[in-house]
Amino acid sequence: MSVEINEIVQLRREGEVAVVTMNDPQRRNAFSMRMRTALLETFRRLFNEDAETRAIVLTGAGGHFCAGGDLSEMTTVSPSLVEMRERIAIGTRLFRMIFAGNKPVVAAVEGSCYGAGMSLAAACDFAVGSTAAKYSCAFVKMGLLPDTGLLWTLPQKVLFELLVTGDRLPAERAYQIGFVNRIAPGAELMDTALTLARTIAGNAPLVVRASKELIYGGQRAMGMDSALTAADRAFAPVSGSADAKEGYRAWTEKRPPVWRSE
């Protein structure tokens, strides 16, 4: 069965597994306001109103997972600090919901998995990556700090390396460091993700739910909440800086940025 929550996010069922597809292929499924709002509503329904779903697969259309924030929004809109905080609050709610939701989520990653896309994959309980997938945490190249909990969800050693180099990770390296739990050729990506999700969905639901609550509860949940709160405070001022504007311009103009520390 296929259900369309919003044209930018599509939902279909594979038995007890719900497949959520980010559907903005022309923008490589950029994490725009429309995308994050539609994802928030989709996951709210799956976690709170859907008794049939036991596991969820999150993926992207058009051969890409998510290329990160929507640069067109970043370059054409100059929101105030209050407006910026209100905007990122929607993304924060989404990542908290995925991280703490009562059903396991598997990211099926193909093509671009950059910035906020990498945060999405890191917030999921499991990740299956295509051998052709590329990962990047290049916030530093755009004069930005990562938001949406990536400061906590990604292992600290790996995070530091990515933040200070802005390098892209090939699929094998992402698998080696444990960022993705499985890798597969592109033609086998969805089958591999569905196999993992079905294995989980076929197990005792109460045990699966309790396991997630135990693992993500207590100190770990507090750490995630603290990371999200700290990111909310730090992200908005940095995003409104002159360096951030220069980072956006340089990125779209495909030239090296000129940083001024202001």
C-alpha positions in Angstrom: 0.0 0.0 0.0 1.3 3.5 -0.8 0.2 6.5 1.1 1.2 10.1 0.2 1.7 12.3 3.3 3.0 15.1 1.2 4.3 15.1 -2.4 7.8 15.8 -1.0 7.6 12.7 1.4 6.1 9.4 0.3 5.1 6.4 2.5 4.6 2.9 1.4 4.3 -0.4 3.2 6.3 -3.6 3.0 4.3 -5.8 5.4 5.1 -4.6 8.9 7.8 -2.3 7.6 7.0 1.3 6.6 9.2 2.8 3.9 9.6 6.6 4.2 11.0 8.2 1.0 12.3 11.8 0.8 11.0 12.8 -2.7 12.7 15.9 -4.0 15.2 14.3 -6.4 15.9 17.6 -8.3 17.4 19.0 -5.1 18.9 15.6 -4.1 16.3 15.6 -1.3 17.6 18.7 0.4 16.6 19.3 4.0 14.3 22.2 3.2 11.5 23.6 5.4 9.0 21.6 3.4 11.0 18.5 3.7 11.6 18.7 7.5 7.9 19.6 8.1 6.7 16.7 6.0 9.1 14.3 7.7 8.0 15.5 11.1 4.4 14.8 10.4 5.2 11.4 8.8 7.2 10.1 11.7 4.6 11.6 14.2 1.9 9.4 12.6 4.1 6.3 12.4 5.2 6.5 16.0 1.9 7.7 17.5 -1.0 6.6 15.3 0.2 3.5 13.3 -0.2 0.2 15.3 0.6 -1.9 12.2 4.2 -0.6 11.7 6.9 -2.4 13.6 10.0 -1.0 11.9 10.7 1.9 9.5 13.1 2.4 6.6 14.1 6.0 5.7 15.5 6.6 2.2 15.7 9.1 -0.6 14.4 9.2 -4.2 16.5 9.7 -7.3 19.6 7.9 -6.2 20.4 10.2 -3.3 19.6 10.1 0.4 19.8 13.8 1.4 22.3 16.5 0.2 21.9 18.5 3.4 20.3 22.0 3.9 18.5 23.7 1.0 21.1 26.3 -0.2 18.4 28.2 -2.1 16.7 28.9 1.2 20.0 29.8 2.9 21.1 32.3 0.2 17.7 34.0 -0.5 16.4 34.4 3.0 18.0 36.4 5.8 16.0 35.6 8.9 16.4 37.2 12.3 18.0 35.3 15.2 14.5 34.6 16.6 13.3 33.4 13.2 16.4 31.2 12.7 15.8 29.6 16.1 12.2 28.9 15.2 13.2 27.4 11.9 15.8 25.0 13.3 13.3 24.1 16.1 11.3 22.0 13.6 14.4 20.1 12.6 15.3 19.6 16.3 11.8 18.1 17.0 12.2 15.7 14.1 15.6 14.4 15.2 14.4 14.0 18.8 11.4 12.1 17.5 13.5 9.7 15.3 16.0 9.2 18.0 13.6 8.6 20.8 10.7 7.1 18.9 9.2 3.7 19.9 10.0 1.9 16.7 13.4 1.2 15.2 14.4 3.2 12.1 16.8 1.9 9.4 18.4 4.5 7.0 18.9 3.2 3.5 21.6 5.5 2.2 22.5 6.0 -1.5 24.3 8.8 -3.3 24.7 12.0 -1.4 24.5 11.9 2.4 25.8 15.4 3.4 25.3 17.7 6.3 21.8 17.4 7.7 21.4 14.2 5.6 24.3 12.7 7.6 22.5 13.9 10.8 19.4 12.1 9.6 21.3 8.9 9.0 23.1 9.2 12.3 19.8 9.7 14.2 18.5 6.4 12.9 19.0 3.2 14.9 20.7 1.5 11.9 22.1 2.5 8.6 22.6 0.5 5.4 24.8 2.3 2.9 25.1 1.7 -0.9 28.7 1.0 -2.0 28.3 4.2 -4.1 27.2 6.4 -1.3 29.2 9.5 -0.3 29.2 11.1 3.2 30.2 14.6 4.1 30.1 16.7 7.2 31.4 19.8 5.5 29.8 22.4 7.7 33.2 24.0 8.4 33.6 24.7 4.6 30.4 26.8 4.8 31.1 28.7 8.0 28.6 26.7 10.0 28.2 24.4 13.0 26.4 21.1 12.7 22.9 21.2 14.2 20.3 18.5 14.7 22.3 16.4 17.3 25.1 15.3 15.1 27.5 16.6 17.7 26.4 13.7 19.8 25.1 10.9 17.5 28.3 10.6 15.5 31.2 9.0 17.3 33.3 11.8 18.7 36.6 10.7 17.1 35.1 10.4 13.7 33.1 13.6 14.1 36.2 15.6 14.9 38.1 14.3 11.8 35.2 15.1 9.5 34.6 18.6 11.0 38.1 19.8 10.7 38.8 18.3 7.2 35.4 18.5 5.5 36.4 15.3 3.7 33.9 13.0 2.0 33.8 9.4 3.1 33.6 6.5 0.6 31.2 3.8 1.4 33.8 1.3 2.6 35.3 3.8 5.1 31.8 4.7 6.4 31.3 1.0 7.0 34.7 0.4 8.6 34.1 3.1 11.2 30.6 1.9 12.0 28.6 4.8 10.6 26.6 2.4 8.5 25.7 -1.2 9.7 25.5 -2.8 6.2 26.7 -1.9 2.7 25.3 -3.2 -0.5 25.4 -2.6 -4.3 22.9 0.0 -5.3 20.6 -2.6 -6.9 20.5 -4.5 -3.6 20.3 -1.5 -1.2 16.5 -1.6 -0.5 16.5 -5.4 -0.2 19.3 -5.3 2.3 17.6 -2.5 4.3 14.3 -4.3 4.2 15.9 -7.6 5.3 17.4 -5.9 8.3 14.1 -4.1 9.1 12.0 -7.3 8.6 14.4 -9.2 10.9 13.7 -6.6 13.6 10.0 -6.4 12.9 9.7 -10.2 13.1 11.0 -10.3 16.6 9.0 -9.8 19.8 7.6 -6.2 19.6 7.7 -5.6 23.3 11.3 -6.7 23.6 12.4 -4.6 20.6 10.6 -1.5 22.1 12.0 -2.1 25.5 15.5 -2.6 24.1 15.4 0.7 22.3 14.0 2.5 25.4 16.7 1.0 27.6 19.6 1.8 25.2 18.4 5.3 24.4 17.2 6.1 27.9 18.9 7.4 31.0 22.4 8.9 30.5 22.4 8.4 26.7 19.1 10.2 26.2 20.2 13.0 28.5 23.4 13.3 26.4 21.4 13.5 23.2 19.1 16.2 24.7 22.0 18.2 25.9 23.6 18.0 22.5 20.5 19.2 20.8 20.0 22.0 23.2 23.6 23.2 22.9 23.4 23.0 19.1 20.2 25.1 19.1 22.0 27.8 21.1 25.2 27.8 19.0 23.8 27.2 15.5 21.7 30.3 15.1 24.3 33.0 15.9 26.9 31.3 13.7 24.4 30.9 10.9 23.8 34.6 10.9 27.5 35.6 10.7 29.2 37.2 7.8 31.4 34.1 7.4 28.3 31.9 7.0 27.0 34.2 4.3 30.4 34.0 2.6 30.4 30.3 2.9 27.0 30.0 1.2 28.1 32.3 -1.6 31.4 30.5 -2.1 29.7 27.1 -2.1 27.2 28.1 -4.8 29.9 29.9 -6.8 32.3 27.0 -6.5 35.2 29.0 -5.2 37.3 29.0 -2.1 35.7 31.1 0.7 37.4 34.1 2.3 36.9 33.9 6.0 36.9 37.0 8.2 36.0 35.5 11.6 33.0 37.8 11.8 
